[in-house]
Amino acid sequence: MIDSVKSEKYIRLESLGMGPYAMRKLKVCSKCGQIVGARTLFCPVCKTRLPIKTLFDFYKRMHFECPHCGITLATDAQYCPHCGRKVI
């Protein structure tokens, strides 16, 4: 996974509301699309029960990840830029 120490790149992404650390703090209502905090159980707009998974969980499921360290990779990656191991 991503190192416990946030890199400068991830700090900048989080300040813009993007990146893996910011996505772990968010959920999206499947009914109305409202963005809420990860600990929220019901949508404040439409009162629908929210999924347990965060935005980051859905993102990881839709993308290829390194089998060694778990970081999300480009679909054509042959080596992991995080741990340097061959992924294919």
C-alpha positions in Angstrom: 0.0 0.0 0.0 0.9 3.6 0.1 3.5 4.6 2.7 2.2 5.8 6.0 4.2 9.0 5.5 2.4 11.2 3.0 4.5 12.3 0.1 4.5 15.9 -1.1 2.6 14.8 -4.2 -0.3 13.3 -2.1 -0.4 16.3 0.2 -0.9 18.6 -2.9 -3.5 16.3 -4.3 -5.4 16.2 -1.0 -5.3 20.0 -0.7 -7.3 20.0 -4.0 -9.7 17.4 -2.8 -8.2 14.6 -4.9 -5.8 11.6 -4.4 -6.1 8.4 -2.4 -6.1 10.0 1.0 -9.0 12.4 0.1 -10.9 9.5 -1.6 -10.7 7.4 1.6 -12.6 10.1 3.4 -15.6 10.3 1.0 -18.6 8.3 -0.1 -21.1 9.0 -2.9 -24.8 8.4 -2.6 -25.8 5.9 -5.3 -29.3 7.4 -5.6 -28.7 11.2 -5.8 -24.9 11.5 -6.2 -24.4 13.6 -3.0 -20.8 13.5 -1.7 -20.5 12.9 2.1 -18.0 11.9 4.7 -16.9 8.3 5.0 -18.5 7.8 8.4 -21.9 9.0 7.3 -24.5 6.2 7.2 -27.4 7.9 5.4 -27.5 10.5 2.7 -28.5 13.9 4.1 -30.4 14.8 0.9 -32.4 11.7 -0.1 -32.1 9.7 3.2 -30.8 6.6 1.3 -28.5 4.2 3.2 -25.0 4.7 1.9 -22.6 2.0 0.9 -19.9 0.8 3.4 -17.2 1.3 0.7 -15.6 4.6 0.2 -14.8 6.3 -3.1 -11.3 4.9 -2.9 -12.6 1.3 -2.6 -14.7 1.8 -5.8 -11.7 3.4 -7.6 -9.4 0.5 -6.7 -11.9 -2.1 -7.8 -12.0 -0.5 -11.3 -8.2 -0.3 -11.7 -5.2 -2.6 -12.0 -3.1 -2.8 -8.8 0.4 -4.1 -8.0 0.1 -7.6 -6.5 3.1 -6.9 -4.3 2.4 -3.5 -2.7 -1.3 -2.8 -3.7 -0.7 0.6 -5.3 -3.0 1.4 -8.3 -1.2 1.2 -11.6 -1.8 2.2 -15.2 -3.2 -0.7 -17.3 -0.1 -1.0 -19.4 2.4 -1.0 -16.5 5.1 -3.7 -16.5 6.8 -2.5 -13.4 5.4 -0.9 -10.2 6.7 2.7 -9.8 6.2 2.3 -6.0 8.1 -0.9 -5.2 9.9 -1.5 -8.5 8.8 -5.1 -8.9 7.6 -6.6 -12.2 3.8 -6.9 -12.2 3.2 -9.0 -15.4 
